[in-house]
Amino acid sequence: MPERNEKLVLKYICKVCIGKRTYLISPHDIAKAICNKAVLSINEIDEIMASLSLQNYIDFVVSDSKNGYYYCVKLKKKGQTYLSDSKKQKKAMLMLVLRSIFLATVSFVFGLILKAIFKS
């Protein structure tokens, strides 16, 4: 599972790279898009891109241009399903918490009933 900064970059890439096409994304675009949540240097973004590639979320190639360099990014199958998988995971975690709260409440009420029955 990706760490926090990797998740931010991956979410941005997933939103930009819709479908199975290849997209050009500059590291500056990535930094600008996530600047309100995290401040990343270009070197950190390079490391994150390499890490995401090793984790089979993306394929990317660095392409030089007059204005710097760009990433030619294509989402792999795992990257294409990342947003929906993370939503499912959050929903499952919420259901687990709600179920735990419900069972704790039922156990407490049941305990009070048993205490009242055996006290008299």
C-alpha positions as CSV (number, residue, x, y, z in Angstrom):
1,M,0.0,0.0,0.0
2,P,1.4,3.4,-0.9
3,E,2.3,5.9,1.9
4,R,0.6,9.3,2.3
5,N,2.6,11.3,-0.3
6,E,2.4,8.4,-2.8
7,K,-1.4,8.3,-2.3
8,L,-1.7,12.0,-3.0
9,V,0.4,11.7,-6.2
10,L,-1.5,8.6,-7.2
11,K,-4.9,10.1,-6.7
12,Y,-3.9,13.1,-8.8
13,I,-2.6,10.8,-11.6
14,C,-5.7,8.7,-11.5
15,K,-7.9,11.8,-11.9
16,V,-5.8,13.1,-14.8
17,C,-5.2,9.8,-16.6
18,I,-8.7,8.6,-17.3
19,G,-8.9,5.6,-19.5
20,K,-6.1,3.6,-21.0
21,R,-4.3,6.4,-22.8
22,T,-0.9,7.9,-22.1
23,Y,-0.7,11.4,-20.7
24,L,2.1,14.0,-20.3
25,I,2.4,15.3,-16.8
26,S,5.1,17.6,-15.5
27,P,6.4,17.3,-12.0
28,H,5.5,20.9,-11.5
29,D,1.8,20.1,-12.3
30,I,1.9,17.4,-9.7
31,A,3.5,19.6,-7.1
32,K,1.0,22.4,-7.8
33,A,-2.0,20.1,-7.6
34,I,-1.1,18.7,-4.2
35,C,0.6,21.8,-2.6
36,N,-2.3,22.4,-0.2
37,K,-1.9,18.9,1.3
38,A,1.8,18.3,1.0
39,V,4.9,20.2,-0.2
40,L,7.1,17.9,-2.3
41,S,10.3,18.7,-4.1
42,I,10.9,17.5,-7.7
43,N,13.4,14.9,-6.4
44,E,10.7,13.5,-4.1
45,I,8.2,13.4,-6.9
46,D,10.8,11.5,-9.0
47,E,11.2,9.0,-6.2
48,I,7.4,8.6,-5.7
49,M,6.9,8.0,-9.5
50,A,9.6,5.3,-9.4
51,S,8.0,3.8,-6.3
52,L,4.5,3.8,-7.9
53,S,6.0,2.1,-11.0
54,L,7.6,-0.6,-8.9
55,Q,4.3,-1.2,-7.1
56,N,2.6,-1.7,-10.5
57,Y,0.3,1.3,-10.3
58,I,1.8,3.1,-13.3
59,D,4.1,2.9,-16.3
60,F,6.0,6.1,-17.0
61,V,8.9,7.4,-19.1
62,V,10.7,10.7,-18.7
63,S,10.5,12.9,-21.7
64,D,12.6,16.0,-22.1
65,S,11.3,19.3,-23.6
66,K,12.3,22.9,-23.8
67,N,10.4,23.7,-20.6
68,G,11.9,20.9,-18.5
69,Y,10.9,17.3,-18.5
70,Y,7.6,15.5,-18.4
71,Y,6.4,12.1,-17.4
72,C,4.6,10.1,-20.1
73,V,2.3,8.2,-17.7
74,K,0.0,5.3,-18.3
75,L,-2.1,3.7,-15.6
76,K,-1.7,-0.1,-15.1
77,K,-4.7,-2.2,-14.1
78,K,-3.9,-1.7,-10.4
79,G,-3.7,2.0,-10.9
80,Q,-7.0,2.2,-12.9
81,T,-8.9,0.5,-10.0
82,Y,-7.1,2.4,-7.2
83,L,-9.8,5.1,-6.6
84,S,-12.6,2.6,-6.5
85,D,-10.6,0.2,-4.3
86,S,-9.8,2.9,-1.8
87,K,-13.4,3.9,-1.6
88,K,-14.4,0.2,-1.0
89,Q,-11.7,0.0,1.7
90,K,-12.9,3.1,3.5
91,K,-16.5,1.8,3.3
92,A,-15.5,-1.5,4.7
93,M,-13.6,0.2,7.6
94,L,-16.6,2.4,8.4
95,M,-18.9,-0.7,8.4
96,L,-16.4,-2.5,10.8
97,V,-16.4,0.5,13.2
98,L,-20.2,0.8,13.1
99,R,-20.7,-2.9,13.7
100,S,-18.3,-2.8,16.6
101,I,-20.2,0.1,18.1
102,F,-23.5,-1.7,17.6
103,L,-22.2,-4.9,19.3
104,A,-20.7,-3.0,22.2
105,T,-24.1,-1.2,22.7
106,V,-26.0,-4.5,22.5
107,S,-23.6,-6.1,25.0
108,F,-24.0,-3.2,27.4
109,V,-27.8,-3.3,27.3
110,F,-27.8,-7.1,27.6
111,G,-25.5,-6.8,30.6
112,L,-27.8,-4.2,32.2
113,I,-30.8,-6.5,31.7
114,L,-29.0,-9.5,33.2
115,K,-27.9,-7.4,36.1
116,A,-31.4,-6.2,36.8
117,I,-32.8,-9.8,36.5
118,F,-30.3,-11.4,38.9
119,K,-30.2,-8.5,41.3
120,S,-33.7,-9.0,42.5
